Amino acid sequence: MKIKILVCGVAALSIAQSVLADEASVKKGIEAWLGSAGPKVEAVRKLGALDLYEVQVEGDLLYTDAAVSHVILGDIIDVKGRRNLTEERRQKLAQIKLSDLPLNLAVKQVKGNGKRTLVTFEDPNCSYCRKLAKELQGVTNVTIYTFLYPILSADSSEKAKNLWCAADRAKAWNELMIDGKAPPAANCDHPTEQVSALGRRLNIRGTPTLFFADGSRVPGYMPVALIEKALDKGSAANLR
């Protein structure tokens, strides 16, 4: 019995090493195909079906065979289950832990008891961020952390700096987003470069981008009804 267990263990180890070797060779093949100036290959994973390999490339997914003779750009659909497997995987990869974020670098607003949590990345010149701010006026019992993420316009960084240096950051943010009142010029130590680096690391390509307590990510504007559902879902996930 001990010999049989040992043999099974060695066989499992050999299979695992073979999979890792195959994934490494696929990674090298994709990197060669993309070229030295191409996007970065972040990870390679053997799929459980279709004899394909999933390749993560700067926040997106593509597929290839073991020989890297063909590359598939597109989604894999489970026809029987009516599921978009690629989109499910994207959503999983996009999840984060809010506890890993430097929330001290965000503008903080506490509404009501503040028990629910919402994290946003927003540009001071973002029209959909202004629309989101108006929606959030009717949301209560939430703590909102807003990272000032200047990616849209030439003066976005200057506005982000002025907002951060305001005496009341939350008030200055809402006055800009809701009333269109720009903050006065100010100078202080501000985390604009740090937030920009954080956004790039999280592969945030547009604003607003929302994160909820369960780690789920929503790129783009959400109406208030969907925000409420996501906030409640995130809070429930945290209780489990």
C-alpha positions in Angstrom: 0.0 0.0 0.0 2.8 2.4 0.9 4.6 1.7 -2.4 1.3 2.3 -4.3 0.8 5.6 -2.5 4.4 6.6 -3.3 4.0 5.7 -7.0 0.8 7.7 -7.2 2.5 10.6 -5.5 5.4 10.5 -7.9 3.0 10.3 -10.9 1.1 13.3 -9.7 4.3 15.3 -9.2 5.4 14.3 -12.7 2.1 15.5 -14.2 2.3 18.8 -12.3 5.9 19.4 -13.4 4.9 18.6 -17.0 2.0 21.1 -16.9 4.4 23.7 -15.4 6.9 23.0 -18.2 4.2 23.3 -20.8 3.0 26.6 -19.4 6.6 27.9 -19.4 7.1 26.9 -23.0 3.8 28.5 -24.0 4.8 31.7 -22.2 8.1 31.8 -24.1 6.3 31.1 -27.4 3.7 33.9 -26.8 6.5 36.4 -25.8 8.4 35.6 -28.9 5.2 36.1 -31.0 4.5 39.5 -29.3 8.1 40.6 -29.6 10.3 42.5 -27.2 8.3 45.7 -27.7 4.9 44.0 -27.2 2.7 43.8 -24.1 3.8 41.9 -21.1 2.7 38.3 -20.6 1.5 38.1 -17.0 0.5 34.5 -16.6 -0.2 31.2 -18.5 -2.7 28.6 -17.3 -3.7 25.2 -18.8 -7.4 25.0 -19.3 -9.4 22.0 -18.2 -11.1 21.7 -21.5 -10.4 22.2 -25.2 -6.7 21.5 -24.8 -5.9 25.2 -24.8 -3.8 27.5 -22.7 -5.1 30.8 -21.2 -2.7 33.7 -21.5 -3.0 36.8 -19.5 -1.6 39.8 -21.4 -1.9 43.2 -19.6 -5.3 42.6 -18.2 -6.8 40.8 -21.1 -7.0 37.1 -22.1 -6.1 35.2 -25.2 -5.8 31.5 -25.9 -3.3 29.2 -27.7 -2.4 25.6 -28.2 0.7 23.9 -26.7 2.8 24.6 -29.8 1.7 28.2 -30.0 0.8 27.6 -33.6 -2.5 29.4 -33.4 -3.8 32.3 -31.2 -7.4 32.9 -30.4 -8.7 36.4 -29.6 -12.2 36.2 -28.3 -14.5 34.7 -25.7 -15.1 31.0 -24.9 -18.8 30.3 -24.4 -20.2 27.3 -22.6 -23.1 26.6 -24.9 -24.8 24.0 -22.7 -24.5 26.2 -19.6 -25.0 29.4 -21.5 -22.0 31.0 -19.7 -19.3 33.2 -21.0 -16.3 31.5 -19.4 -13.9 34.2 -20.6 -15.9 37.0 -19.0 -16.3 35.1 -15.8 -12.5 34.7 -15.7 -12.0 38.4 -16.4 -14.3 39.3 -13.5 -12.4 36.9 -11.2 -9.0 38.3 -12.2 -10.2 41.9 -11.8 -11.2 41.3 -8.2 -9.1 42.8 -5.5 -8.9 43.0 -1.7 -10.0 46.4 -0.4 -7.7 45.8 2.6 -4.7 45.9 0.1 -5.5 49.4 -1.1 -3.8 52.5 0.5 -7.1 54.1 1.4 -5.3 56.9 3.2 -4.6 58.2 -0.3 -8.3 58.5 -1.1 -10.8 61.3 -0.4 -13.1 59.8 2.3 -16.8 60.5 2.8 -18.9 58.8 5.5 -22.7 58.9 5.0 -25.1 57.6 7.6 -23.6 54.8 9.6 -20.9 54.2 7.0 -21.1 50.4 7.3 -21.1 49.7 3.6 -18.0 50.4 1.5 -17.4 51.8 -2.0 -14.1 52.6 -3.6 -13.9 54.6 -6.8 -11.2 55.8 -9.1 -12.3 59.1 -10.7 -10.9 61.9 -12.8 -11.8 65.5 -11.9 -12.7 66.1 -15.6 -14.8 63.0 -16.0 -18.4 63.7 -17.1 -19.6 60.2 -16.0 -18.0 60.8 -12.7 -20.1 63.9 -12.3 -23.2 61.8 -13.1 -22.1 59.2 -10.6 -21.6 61.8 -7.9 -25.2 63.0 -8.4 -26.4 59.4 -8.1 -24.5 58.9 -4.9 -26.2 61.8 -3.2 -29.2 59.5 -2.6 -27.1 56.7 -1.2 -26.6 56.5 2.6 -25.0 54.2 5.2 -21.8 54.0 3.1 -18.2 55.0 3.3 -16.9 56.2 0.0 -13.2 56.3 -0.8 -12.4 58.3 -4.0 -9.0 58.0 -5.5 -8.3 61.1 -7.6 -7.0 59.4 -10.8 -6.0 62.0 -13.4 -5.9 60.4 -16.8 -8.3 62.3 -19.1 -7.2 65.9 -19.6 -4.1 68.0 -19.4 -5.2 69.8 -16.3 -6.6 66.8 -14.5 -3.5 66.4 -12.4 -3.6 70.1 -11.3 -7.3 69.7 -10.3 -6.5 66.5 -8.4 -3.7 68.3 -6.5 -5.9 71.3 -5.6 -8.7 68.9 -4.5 -6.3 67.0 -2.2 -4.9 70.2 -0.7 -8.4 71.6 0.1 -9.3 72.1 3.7 -12.3 69.8 3.3 -11.6 67.4 0.5 -15.0 65.7 0.4 -16.7 69.1 0.2 -14.4 70.3 -2.5 -14.9 67.1 -4.5 -18.7 67.4 -4.3 -18.7 71.1 -5.2 -16.7 70.3 -8.3 -18.6 67.2 -9.4 -22.1 68.4 -8.5 -21.9 72.2 -8.7 -19.1 72.6 -11.2 -17.1 74.8 -8.8 -13.4 74.2 -9.3 -11.2 74.2 -6.2 -8.9 77.1 -5.7 -5.2 76.7 -6.5 -3.3 75.2 -3.6 0.0 73.6 -2.8 0.7 70.7 -0.4 2.2 67.2 -0.4 -0.2 65.2 -2.6 -0.4 61.5 -3.7 -1.2 62.1 -7.3 1.8 60.1 -8.7 1.2 57.3 -6.2 -2.5 57.1 -7.1 -1.6 57.1 -10.8 0.9 54.2 -10.3 -1.7 52.3 -8.3 -4.3 52.7 -11.1 -1.8 51.5 -13.7 -1.0 48.5 -11.5 -4.7 47.7 -11.2 -5.1 48.1 -14.9 -7.7 50.8 -14.6 -8.1 52.3 -18.0 -11.1 54.5 -17.6 -13.1 56.5 -15.0 -15.2 56.0 -13.1 -14.1 52.5 -11.9 -15.9 51.2 -8.9 -14.8 48.5 -6.4 -17.2 47.0 -3.8 -16.5 45.2 -0.5 -16.5 41.8 -2.0 -13.7 42.8 -4.3 -15.8 43.0 -7.4 -14.9 45.7 -10.0 -17.3 47.7 -12.3 -15.6 49.8 -15.0 -17.9 52.7 -15.8 -20.9 54.5 -14.5 -23.7 52.6 -12.6 -27.2 53.8 -11.8 -28.1 54.1 -8.2 -30.3 51.0 -8.1 -27.5 48.8 -9.2 -25.1 50.5 -6.8 -27.4 49.7 -3.9 -27.5 46.1 -4.9 -23.8 45.8 -5.2 -23.2 47.5 -1.9 -25.5 45.1 -0.1 -24.0 42.1 -1.9 -20.5 43.2 -0.9 -21.5 43.8 2.7 -23.1 40.4 2.9 -20.0 38.7 1.4 -17.9 40.4 4.1 -20.0 38.9 6.8 -19.5 35.3 5.6 
